[in-house]
Amino acid sequence: MRLVIARCQVDYAGRLTAHLPMATRLIMVKNDGSVLVHSDGGSYKPLNWMSPPCRVVEGVTEHGVAEWLVTGKEDDTLRILLEEVLHDSAHELGVDPGLRKDGVERHLQELLADHPATLAEGLTLVRREYPTAIGPVDLMCRDRDGRSVAVEIKRRGEIDGVEQLTRYLELLNRDPQLRPVRGIFAAQEIRPQARVLATDRGISCAVVDYDALRGMDDPSERLF
C-alpha cells in the first residue's frame, strides 16, 4: 500500500463528473488496484475512489505540477493534481486474515448462505464474502429475476451497518457485470433508526430468527 498526504485537486469524469478543490488530503493506493482519496473528516468514507482494476500514470502538467491520471475499467478517470506532497510512503501489509465475526454473527452468515430464500423468496446464493475494494460483503445473491442482491448480516442492526452496506452497494453498482445491485440488511434485531435509514436508501430489511435457522440445519430440532 502507498500512502500520500498532499495538497491536491481531484476531478472525476465518467458517468458523472465530480470536483474536489485544492486541499490537504490522504491518497491511498492499495495493492488490489484501488485508489481512494480521504479527507480528515467524514469518518471512514472516501471523498472519491476508483475500484480495481485501474491504472495509475504519474506525470507532470505543462505548468510543472505533478499529476496522477487514474483510469478505471470503464475508461472513467480520476485526475489528481498534487500541488505539494507532504508525505509519501509505501507499506507491505501482507495477507489479511479477514474480519473475524463473533460466533453468532458468523454462524448466521453460514446459515443464511445455506438458506438464502429465508431472506426473500427465490433468492439464491452466488458467493459468500464477495470481495470489494473496501472489504467483502457477506453474501452475494441473485433474485428470481436474475438480478444481483448484496446481503449484509449483523447480530444487531445499527445505523453503521446500513452505512457499511451503502458503501458496498456504491462500489458494486459500478460493475457493469453486476448492476443493478440492491441490498438486504439482515439482523436478529434492527433498530428503528437503522430501518428508517435503510428504507430511505432503498435497502430492504430482514429480521432473522436465529433459532429457526438452526433448526433447519439440525434434524433433531425439526418438526415433522
Stockholm file with secondary structure:
# STOCKHOLM 1.0

chainA/1-224         MRLVIARCQVDYAGRLTAHLPMATRLIMVKNDGSVLVHSDGGSYKPLNWMSPPCRVVEGVTEHGVAEWLVTGKEDDTLRILLEEVLHDSAHELGVDPGLRKDGVERHLQELLADHPATLAEGLTLVRREYPTAIGPVDLMCRDRDGRSVAVEIKRRGEIDGVEQLTRYLELLNRDPQLRPVRGIFAAQEIRPQARVLATDRGISCAVVDYDALRGMDDPSERLF
#=GR chainA/1-224 SS CEEEEEEEEEEEESSSEEEEEEEEEEEEECTTSCEEEECSSSTTCCSEEECSSCEEEEEECTTSCEEEEEECTTSCEEEEEEEEEEEEEECCCCCCCCCCCCHHHHHHHHHHHHCGGGTSTTCEEEEEEECCTTCCEEEEEECTTSCEEEEEEEEEECHHHHHHHHHHHHHHTTCTTTCSEEEEEEEEEECHHHHHHHHHTTCEEEECCHHHHHHHHCGGGCCC
#=GC SS_cons         CEEEEEEEEEEEESSSEEEEEEEEEEEEECTTSCEEEECSSSTTCCSEEECSSCEEEEEECTTSCEEEEEECTTSCEEEEEEEEEEEEEECCCCCCCCCCCCHHHHHHHHHHHHCGGGTSTTCEEEEEEECCTTCCEEEEEECTTSCEEEEEEEEEECHHHHHHHHHHHHHHTTCTTTCSEEEEEEEEEECHHHHHHHHHTTCEEEECCHHHHHHHHCGGGCCC
//
